[in-house]
Every structure is written in structure tokens, then in C-alpha cells.
């Protein structure tokens, strides 16, 4: 932590000894715990199966150029924005936005609704990985990986909605939900923090062992050549740049409300920006490690089949993890151990990310209705588990997962980012306050350039949203029936919007009292809010929770 904080003066946000007022919110035990938790949220399934495919499809080694540009110009600035909002306004996403402006509370609930939706289907993928971890010990999937995944394991039926449950999916799905609810029930320090303190080092060690083993496979060099050989002509394609920004945005867990929530659990005297840089570069480092491991392994598969890496299919997403990799594992020496390491890594990476999105939901309901962490965990976890099991434990779960993921990720998250920037910087005009807050409590300062970059990113995000919205509306998705996409695709987006509009209408059961941001506006050399000046003239001189009216 840094001591480079302004000396407190008597007044808003200070205690008798000149320090920040006592904070009753749950806290991480320290900076390292926060960094591990934030990395645990950012490092998830997308790092392992999305980044390698995106790089391969968009210029190979040349993709690293727009990727790094996107990291510096979008990933880090937006990450610091979320850390600043959570740390200064000391609440879950809805409470933090309410303190920014009463009119902005719905933005926080938009983020919460996205997390709720993602939690439903993300659990299913972790459950699949858990099953495949067990299957790896006898290579149950070896004979026909594609047929095993969709036939023997998922028992995929025709698109629609079915209550025909698949025991092999339902049981591990229920087990993952039990573990998740227990972690949330234990609270931030005893549950979420301990999971990440153990899980992230374990994940890094396990995946590093996997990568080292992959590098010694026959054909590994061909795979790495396919990944890193640059196609600089791709840099002139706008879609490559959009893909790079999309990858950075999704892999850092931005616009979920997760980073706002996690930052709110930091103590007031905390270095905010430097840990943010550690999280951003730590996430990207793991993505690069995943790319090396995945393509070294794919190079081996191409070598065994006597084809070029370019001729292989299924190099990203669910197909990569549950069809392509099992095909490799079945053919390589020591495949049982390699498979266990790979799918074990998926379980750990997925679980730390899952807990982060559900903690975001639980934290919001705790703030709104005055619940304890245990009640929040049970109230969020049990209904979510039931919905998840009914939706994804059946023969039609694969279709539902694919559609909900497409609409919540490609539209919901991007819209949430635009709303966040609009509410904080355009409507409430909190940009100078947030930049000065980050600079005051941290060793790495941000300023006007940071705010300009965020505004430019918002323009790009708006383009991405409109382009994807029109594409899904006109072309559909995956050849699925129109009624199905309307019900479960557009219906998902509609659910998120309804939550964002409806939840602010409920009263806050818990009196959060007068909220005093620290450092105060005076300490940051900012003029008081207009309503603060009016209160001072009237002799009251107090601040009110909610920020700008």
C-alpha cells in the first residue's frame, strides 16, 4: 500500500485522528489478496480457449500488435475506471452508481443482471470440465471425441426446450453449485479470498507444467509458427482491431461490475492504480501462456494427422476444449496426465471467475436489502442453481448456453460498458473527481489523457454494439430457429434491461447513512457539489449519499 495520500482535514470522510472514517464494509486481508482475486476473476475459460483462436484467425503474430494497443488504450483505462468507482464510492455496482448519481443506479443493476445470466451457464461449462477431468484417467472420450461429447456425454437433442435431464451433466453441475454457494457463504475474506489465494497459484503451476510438456511434443514448433507467424496485411483490416479490443474487454472482466465490487472491498488507504496494472498484465501474460500451450498441442495433432495446422478446425471455444483437445490427448504419450492437468486447469480457472460474478450479484443484494453475506449467498445461489440445472442439465442445454452467451457477452457487456462511461463521465461528470482520486491514493497517477482515452473507447464500443446488434437481428445466429433466438437470445437482453429498470424502484432497506468520499472534494482541490454548497449556505454543511442529484 502507499502512503502517498493527502493528509485528512476535519470534515467529510475523516476521523478524529485525521485518517479516513471507519469503513464497515468487508475487506480483503491485504493488497496481495485483492490482486489474486482480481486476477482470478479475469483469468477464466476465455483466456484458455478464446485468445489462441482470436490470434490465429486475425493475423497470427501480427495480432499481438493490436492486442497490446488495445490493452494499453482500453483494457487498462477501463479497468482503472472501475477500480476508481468501486474504491471511491465504497459499494456494489448499484450502490456505487447511486452514489455517483441517483439516476445512475440502473447502470449498476444492468451489470448485476449480466453477472446473474453469465453465472447460470458458466457453471455448466465448469461442470463439463469436471466430468472430463474424471474421463481423462481412462480416456473415455478417446475413440470418437466429437461423437462422445455431443452424443454419449451431452446427449444433444434437436433445438428447443427439454426437461430430459442428463445425469452425467446434472450431477457435476449440482456439485459445482454446492461448492460455489459454500464459498460465497463464507464471505469475502474467508471464502472468495481463500479460494483465489489457493486457486490462482495452483492454476499457474498446473498450466505451466502442461505448457512445458506440450513444448516437447512432436510438431509443437509447427503449432507455434502458426500462432506467431505474423500476417501484417491483417493490420489493415478493421475487424482485426475490433477483435483485439473485444478480446481485451472480455478477458479482463470489464463492465460486469466485478471490478467495481472487488475494489470496494479495498481499504480506503490503498494503492489502486499499480495493482490494476499488475492485474492487467498478469491476465495478458496468462493468455500468452495459454496460447503457447494450446498451439504447441495443436501442432502435435496436425503432425499426427499429416496435415498443416491451417487445415485443422475447431481451434477456439467449446470445440477446442471438448473435441480438439481430447483428440490430442488420446494420441499423445501420457495423455491421461495431460488431460487431467488441462481439464483441472479449466475447473480452477472457471471456478474463480464464477465466484466473482456471483459475488457481484450477492454484494448488490446485500447492499440493497441489508442482507448478511450468508443470506446473500443462499438467496442468490439456490435459485441460480435450480435455474441452471433445469436449463443446462438437459439434452438441449448446449443450444441454450451458446445463445445466452452470444447475447449477454456480445451485446449485454458492451452496452454495460457504454452505460458505465456515459453515467460516470458524461452525465454525472465525475471524470476529474475519479482521476484525482486515483492519483491521490496511488503511486501511479492518471489525468486528462486517461479521461480522453476512455471517451474514445466509448465510441469504439458503440460501433461494436451497433454492428453486432444489426448482425444478430438480420442474420440470426447458428442457424437456430427465429423463435428460439427471440425467446432465449433477445429474451436474455430483455431480462437484463428489465432488471436495470425495475430494481431502482425498490427501496433501500439498509440506511447507509451520510456518505463521505475520501479524500473529500476539497482535499482533491475540486469545488463542492451544487447541493453541498446550498446545504452549507443553509447552515447544514453535510453531504448526502447519492452524489449529484
C-alpha positions in Angstrom: 0.0 0.0 0.0 1.0 3.6 -0.5 1.3 6.4 2.0 1.1 8.9 -0.8 -2.4 10.1 0.3 -3.4 13.6 1.2 -3.5 14.5 4.9 -7.1 14.4 6.1 -8.6 17.5 7.4 -11.6 17.6 9.7 -14.7 17.2 7.7 -16.2 14.8 5.3 -14.7 11.4 5.3 -12.2 11.9 8.2 -12.0 10.6 11.7 -10.8 12.3 14.8 -7.2 11.3 14.2 -7.2 12.7 10.7 -7.5 9.4 8.9 -10.3 8.1 6.8 -13.5 7.4 8.6 -14.1 3.9 9.8 -15.2 1.7 7.0 -17.7 -1.1 8.0 -17.6 -2.8 4.6 -15.9 -6.3 4.3 -12.3 -6.1 3.3 -9.6 -8.1 1.7 -6.9 -9.1 4.1 -4.3 -7.1 2.0 -3.2 -6.0 -1.4 -1.9 -9.4 -2.5 -5.3 -11.0 -1.7 -7.0 -8.3 -3.8 -4.6 -8.8 -6.8 -5.1 -12.6 -6.7 -8.9 -12.2 -6.5 -8.9 -9.7 -9.4 -6.7 -11.9 -11.5 -8.9 -14.9 -10.6 -11.9 -13.1 -12.0 -10.1 -12.0 -15.1 -8.3 -15.3 -15.8 -11.1 -17.7 -16.9 -12.1 -20.0 -19.6 -11.9 -17.3 -22.3 -8.1 -16.9 -21.7 -7.6 -20.6 -22.5 -9.9 -21.1 -25.4 -10.7 -17.7 -26.8 -7.4 -15.9 -27.1 -5.5 -18.5 -29.1 -8.3 -18.8 -31.7 -8.6 -15.0 -32.0 -4.9 -14.6 -32.5 -4.8 -17.4 -35.1 -7.8 -16.1 -37.0 -6.6 -12.4 -37.1 -3.0 -12.3 -38.3 -1.1 -14.7 -36.1 1.8 -12.9 -34.5 0.7 -9.6 -36.0 -2.4 -9.8 -33.8 -0.2 -9.1 -30.8 0.2 -5.5 -32.1 -3.5 -4.5 -31.9 -3.8 -6.7 -28.8 -1.2 -4.7 -27.0 -2.5 -1.4 -28.3 -6.0 -2.5 -27.0 -4.6 -3.4 -23.7 -2.9 0.0 -23.2 -5.7 2.2 -24.7 -8.8 0.3 -23.5 -8.1 -2.5 -21.1 -6.0 -0.6 -18.5 -8.0 2.7 -18.7 -11.4 1.0 -18.2 -10.0 -1.3 -15.5 -8.8 1.7 -13.6 -12.1 3.4 -14.1 -13.9 0.5 -12.5 -11.4 0.3 -9.7 -11.8 4.1 -9.1 -15.6 3.9 -9.0 -15.6 1.0 -6.5 -12.8 2.3 -4.3 -14.1 5.9 -4.0 -17.9 5.1 -3.7 -17.4 2.0 -1.5 -20.2 -0.2 -2.7 -21.5 -2.8 -5.1 -22.2 -1.7 -8.6 -25.7 -0.4 -7.9 -24.7 1.4 -4.7 -21.6 2.9 -6.3 -23.6 4.2 -9.2 -26.3 5.5 -6.9 -23.6 7.5 -5.0 -22.4 8.8 -8.4 -25.9 9.9 -9.3 -29.3 8.8 -8.2 -30.3 8.5 -11.8 -27.4 6.0 -12.5 -28.4 3.2 -10.1 -29.9 1.2 -13.0 -26.5 1.0 -14.7 -25.2 -1.0 -11.7 -28.2 -3.3 -11.9 -27.5 -3.8 -15.6 -24.1 -5.1 -14.6 -25.6 -7.3 -11.9 -28.1 -8.8 -14.3 -25.3 -9.7 -16.7 -23.4 -11.4 -13.9 -26.5 -13.4 -13.0 -27.0 -14.6 -16.5 -23.4 -15.5 -17.0 -23.3 -17.4 -13.7 -26.2 -19.6 -14.9 -24.3 -21.0 -18.0 -20.7 -20.6 -16.9 -21.4 -23.2 -14.2 -22.4 -25.7 -16.9 -19.0 -25.4 -18.7 -17.1 -25.9 -15.4 -19.3 -29.0 -14.8 -18.3 -30.3 -18.2 -14.7 -29.7 -17.4 -15.0 -31.5 -14.1 -16.5 -34.5 -15.9 -13.8 -34.5 -18.5 -11.2 -34.3 -15.7 -12.6 -37.7 -14.5 -12.9 -39.1 -18.0 -9.2 -38.3 -18.6 -8.0 -41.0 -16.2 -9.3 -43.8 -18.5 -9.6 -41.7 -21.7 -13.3 -42.4 -22.0 -13.5 -40.0 -24.9 -10.6 -41.4 -26.9 -12.3 -43.4 -29.7 -14.5 -40.6 -31.1 -14.1 -37.3 -29.2 -16.7 -35.4 -31.2 -19.3 -38.1 -31.0 -18.6 -38.7 -27.3 -19.0 -35.0 -26.4 -22.3 -34.4 -28.2 -23.7 -37.9 -28.1 -22.6 -40.0 -25.2 -21.9 -37.1 -22.8 -24.3 -34.3 -23.6 -26.9 -36.4 -25.5 -27.7 -33.4 -27.6 -31.3 -33.3 -29.0 -32.9 -31.0 -31.5 -33.1 -27.3 -30.7 -35.9 -26.4 -28.3 -36.5 -26.7 -24.6 -36.4 -30.1 -22.9 -36.7 -31.5 -19.4 -35.0 -34.6 -20.4 -32.1 -34.5 -17.9 -28.7 -36.0 -18.5 -27.4 -37.5 -15.2 -23.7 -37.2 -16.3 -24.2 -33.4 -16.6 -26.7 -32.8 -13.8 -24.6 -34.4 -11.0 -21.3 -32.4 -11.6 -23.4 -29.3 -12.2 -25.1 -29.7 -8.8 -21.6 -30.3 -7.2 -20.2 -27.1 -8.7 -23.1 -25.1 -7.4 -22.7 -26.6 -3.9 -19.0 -25.5 -3.8 -19.8 -22.1 -5.2 -22.6 -21.4 -2.6 -20.3 -22.5 0.2 -17.5 -20.2 -0.9 -20.0 -17.2 -1.1 -21.5 -18.2 2.2 -18.1 -17.9 3.9 -17.8 -14.3 2.8 -15.1 -12.2 1.2 -12.1 -12.9 3.4 -12.8 -16.5 4.4 -14.4 -17.6 1.2 -13.6 -15.7 -2.0 -10.2 -14.6 -0.9 -9.1 -18.1 0.2 -10.3 -19.7 -3.0 -8.2 -17.3 -5.0 -5.1 -17.4 -2.8 -5.0 -21.2 -3.2 -6.5 -21.4 -6.7 -4.5 -18.9 -8.7 -1.0 -20.2 -7.8 -2.3 -23.7 -8.3 -3.6 -22.7 -11.7 -0.4 -21.1 -12.8 1.7 -24.0 -11.7 -0.6 -26.6 -13.2 -0.9 -24.8 -16.6 2.9 -24.1 -16.7 3.6 -27.8 -16.3 1.1 -28.5 -19.1 2.7 -26.0 -21.4 6.2 -27.3 -20.8 5.0 -30.8 -21.6 3.3 -29.5 -24.8 6.5 -27.8 -26.0 8.3 -31.2 -26.2 5.6 -32.8 -28.3 6.4 -33.7 -31.9 5.1 -30.9 -34.2 4.9 -28.3 -31.4 7.2 -25.9 -33.3 4.8 -26.0 -36.3 1.9 -25.0 -34.0 3.9 -22.1 -32.5 4.8 -21.0 -36.0 1.1 -21.0 -37.0 0.3 -18.8 -33.9 3.2 -16.4 -34.1 4.0 -16.1 -37.8 2.8 -12.5 -38.5 0.5 -11.6 -41.3 1.0 -7.9 -41.3 -1.6 -7.4 -44.1 -4.2 -8.2 -41.4 -3.4 -5.0 -39.6 -5.3 -3.0 -42.3 -8.5 -4.9 -41.6 -10.7 -3.0 -39.1 -12.2 -6.3 -38.0 -8.8 -7.4 -36.6 -8.7 -4.3 -34.4 -12.2 -4.8 -33.2 -11.4 -8.4 -32.4 -8.4 -7.3 -30.4 -10.4 -4.8 -28.4 -13.1 -7.3 -27.9 -10.7 -9.9 -26.5 -9.1 -7.4 -24.1 -12.5 -6.3 -22.9 -13.9 -9.7 -22.3 -10.8 -11.3 -20.8 -10.4 -8.6 -18.1 -13.9 -9.0 -16.8 -14.7 -5.4 -17.7 -18.3 -4.0 -17.5 -19.5 -6.9 -15.4 -19.5 -4.9 -12.2 -17.0 -7.4 -10.8 -14.0 -5.0 -10.6 -16.2 -2.3 -9.0 -17.3 -4.7 -6.4 -13.9 -6.1 -5.7 -12.3 -2.6 -5.5 -15.0 -1.6 -3.0 -13.6 -4.2 -0.6 -10.2 -2.5 -0.5 -9.4 -0.3 2.5 -9.6 3.4 1.9 -5.8 3.9 2.2 -4.9 1.5 -0.6 -2.7 1.9 -3.7 -5.3 1.5 -6.5 -3.6 2.0 -9.9 -0.4 0.0 -9.5 -2.3 -3.2 -8.5 -4.6 -2.5 -11.5 -1.6 -2.7 -13.8 -0.5 -5.9 -12.2 -3.9 -7.4 -12.8 -4.0 -6.3 -16.4 -0.5 -7.5 -17.3 -0.9 -10.7 -15.2 -4.1 -11.6 -17.2 -2.4 -10.9 -20.5 0.6 -13.0 -19.5 -1.6 -15.9 -18.7 -3.3 -15.5 -22.1 0.0 -15.7 -23.9 1.0 -18.7 -21.9 -2.3 -20.4 -22.8 -1.7 -19.5 -26.5 1.7 -21.2 -26.4 0.3 -24.3 -24.7 -2.7 -24.7 -26.9 -0.9 -24.2 -30.2 2.0 -26.4 -29.3 -0.5 -29.1 -28.6 -2.4 -28.4 -31.9 0.9 -28.7 -33.8 1.2 -32.2 -32.4 -2.3 -33.1 -33.6 -1.5 -31.7 -37.1 1.7 -33.8 -37.1 -0.1 -37.0 -36.2 -2.7 -36.5 -38.9 -0.2 -35.5 -41.5 -1.8 -32.1 -42.3 -0.9 -28.5 -41.9 -2.1 -26.6 -38.8 -4.0 -24.3 -41.2 -6.1 -27.3 -42.2 -7.4 -28.1 -38.7 -10.8 -27.0 -37.5 -12.1 -26.3 -34.0 -9.3 -24.1 -32.8 -11.4 -21.9 -30.4 -14.2 -22.1 -27.9 -16.1 -25.2 -26.7 -15.0 -27.3 -29.7 -11.3 -26.6 -28.9 -11.6 -27.7 -25.2 -14.0 -30.6 -25.5 -13.3 -32.0 -29.0 -9.9 -30.9 -30.3 -8.0 -31.3 -27.1 -9.5 -34.7 -26.3 -8.4 -35.8 -29.8 -4.9 -34.7 -29.0 -4.9 -36.3 -25.5 -6.0 -39.6 -27.0 -3.0 -39.7 -29.3 -0.1 -38.4 -27.1 2.1 -40.3 -24.7 1.0 -39.9 -21.1 -2.4 -38.5 -22.3 -4.1 -39.4 -19.1 -2.0 -37.0 -17.1 -2.0 -34.3 -19.7 -5.8 -34.5 -19.9 -6.2 -34.3 -16.1 -3.9 -31.2 -16.0 -5.8 -29.5 -18.8 -9.3 -30.1 -17.6 -8.3 -29.5 -14.0 -7.0 -26.1 -15.1 -10.3 -25.3 -16.7 -12.1 -26.2 -13.5 -9.9 -23.9 -11.3 -9.9 -21.0 -13.8 -13.7 -21.3 -14.3 -14.5 -21.5 -10.6 -12.5 -18.4 -9.6 -14.3 -16.4 -12.3 -17.7 -17.9 -11.5 -17.4 -16.9 -7.8 -16.5 -13.3 -8.9 -19.6 -12.8 -11.0 -21.9 -14.3 -8.3 -20.3 -12.3 -5.6 -21.2 -9.2 -7.6 -24.8 -10.3 -7.5 -24.7 -11.2 -3.8 -23.0 -7.9 -2.9 -25.6 -5.8 -4.7 -28.5 -7.6 -2.9 -26.7 -7.2 0.4 -26.4 -3.5 -0.1 -29.9 -3.1 -1.4 -31.8 -5.2 1.1 -29.5 -5.2 4.1 -28.8 -8.9 3.9 -25.8 -10.6 5.5 -23.2 -12.3 3.3 -24.7 -15.7 4.2 -28.2 -14.8 3.3 -27.0 -13.2 0.1 -25.1 -16.4 -0.8 -28.1 -18.6 -0.2 -30.6 -16.2 -1.9 -28.5 -15.9 -5.0 -27.1 -19.4 -5.1 -30.1 -21.6 -4.6 -32.4 -20.1 -7.2 -29.5 -19.7 -9.6 -28.6 -23.4 -9.1 -32.2 -24.5 -9.8 -32.5 -22.4 -12.9 -29.1 -23.5 -14.1 -29.8 -27.2 -13.6 -33.2 -27.0 -15.4 -31.7 -25.0 -18.3 -28.3 -26.7 -18.8 -28.6 -30.1 -17.2 -30.8 -31.4 -20.1 -30.4 -32.6 -23.7 -30.9 -29.0 -25.1 -28.5 -27.3 -22.7 -25.8 -26.8 -25.3 -28.0 -24.6 -27.6 -29.3 -22.5 -24.7 -25.7 -22.0 -23.4 -24.5 -20.9 -26.9 -27.3 -18.4 -27.4 -27.3 -16.9 -24.0 -23.5 -16.5 -24.1 -23.7 -14.7 -27.5 -26.3 -12.1 -26.5 -25.0 -11.5 -22.9 -21.4 -11.2 -24.0 -21.6 -9.6 -27.4 -24.4 -7.2 -26.6 -25.0 -7.0 -22.9 -21.4 -6.4 -21.7 -20.7 -3.9 -24.4 -23.8 -2.0 -23.6 -22.9 -2.1 -19.9 -19.6 -0.5 -20.7 -21.1 2.3 -22.7 -23.7 2.9 -19.9 -21.0 3.0 -17.3 -18.8 5.5 -19.1 -21.9 7.6 -20.0 -23.2 7.7 -16.4 -19.9 8.4 -14.7 -18.2 10.7 -17.2 -20.9 12.3 -19.3 -24.0 12.6 -17.1 -22.6 12.9 -13.6 -19.3 14.4 -14.9 -17.2 12.5 -12.3 -14.2 12.2 -14.6 -12.0 14.8 -12.9 -13.0 13.5 -9.4 -12.2 9.9 -10.3 -8.8 10.7 -11.9 -7.8 12.9 -8.9 -9.0 10.2 -6.5 -6.9 7.5 -8.3 -3.9 9.8 -8.4 -4.2 10.8 -4.7 -4.3 7.3 -3.3 -1.9 5.7 -5.7 1.8 5.8 -6.8 0.8 5.8 -10.5 -1.1 9.0 -11.4 -3.8 9.4 -14.1 -5.1 12.6 -15.6 -6.8 14.2 -18.6 -5.3 11.9 -21.1 -6.8 8.9 -19.3 -10.3 10.5 -19.5 -9.9 11.3 -23.2 -8.9 7.8 -24.0 -11.9 6.4 -22.1 -14.2 8.6 -24.2 -12.6 7.4 -27.4 -13.0 3.8 -26.3 -16.7 4.5 -25.7 -17.0 5.5 -29.4 -15.4 2.2 -30.5 -17.7 0.3 -28.1 -20.8 2.0 -29.6 -19.7 0.9 -33.1 -19.1 -2.7 -31.8 -22.6 -2.8 -30.2 -24.4 -1.4 -33.2 -22.6 -3.7 -35.7 -23.3 -6.8 -33.6 -26.9 -5.8 -32.9 -27.6 -5.4 -36.6 -25.8 -8.6 -37.5 -27.8 -10.7 -35.0 -31.0 -9.0 -35.9 -30.7 -9.6 -39.6 -28.6 -12.8 -39.9 -29.7 -14.7 -36.8 -27.2 -17.0 -35.2 -26.0 -20.5 -35.7 -28.9 -21.5 -38.0 -31.2 -21.7 -35.0 -35.0 -21.1 -35.3 -36.1 -17.5 -35.1 -38.5 -18.2 -32.3 -35.6 -19.8 -30.3 -33.4 -16.7 -30.7 -36.2 -14.4 -29.8 -37.0 -16.3 -26.6 -33.5 -17.1 -25.3 -31.3 -14.6 -27.2 -33.3 -11.3 -27.3 -35.1 -12.5 -24.2 -31.8 -12.6 -22.3 -31.1 -9.0 -23.3 -34.7 -8.0 -22.4 -34.3 -9.6 -19.0 -31.1 -7.6 -18.3 -32.9 -4.4 -19.4 -36.0 -5.1 -17.1 -33.7 -5.7 -14.1 -31.9 -2.4 -14.8 -35.2 -0.5 -15.0 -37.1 -2.3 -12.2 -34.6 -2.7 -9.3 -34.1 1.1 -8.7 -37.8 1.3 -7.9 -37.3 -0.9 -4.7 -36.4 1.0 -1.5 -33.0 0.5 0.1 -33.8 -1.4 3.2 -30.5 -0.5 4.8 -29.8 3.0 5.8 -26.2 3.6 4.5 -26.1 7.0 6.3 -24.4 10.1 5.1 -21.7 9.1 2.6 -18.4 10.9 2.7 -16.0 10.1 -0.1 -12.4 10.1 1.0 -10.3 12.1 0.0 -13.0 14.8 0.1 -13.6 17.0 -2.9 -11.9 19.9 -1.1 -8.8 17.7 -0.5 -8.8 16.9 -4.2 -9.0 20.6 -5.0 -12.4 20.3 -6.5 -15.4 22.6 -5.9 -18.3 21.2 -3.8 -21.3 19.8 -5.5 -24.0 22.4 -6.1 -26.3 20.8 -3.5 -23.4 20.7 -1.0 -22.9 24.5 -1.4 -26.6 25.0 -0.9 -26.6 23.0 2.3 -23.6 25.0 3.6 -25.5 28.3 3.0 -28.4 26.9 4.9 -26.2 26.0 7.8 -26.3 22.3 7.5 -22.9 21.7 5.8 -23.4 17.9 5.4 -23.1 15.6 2.4 -25.8 13.3 1.3 -25.4 9.8 -0.1 -26.1 9.6 -3.8 -23.8 12.3 -5.2 -25.1 14.6 -7.9 -28.9 14.8 -7.9 
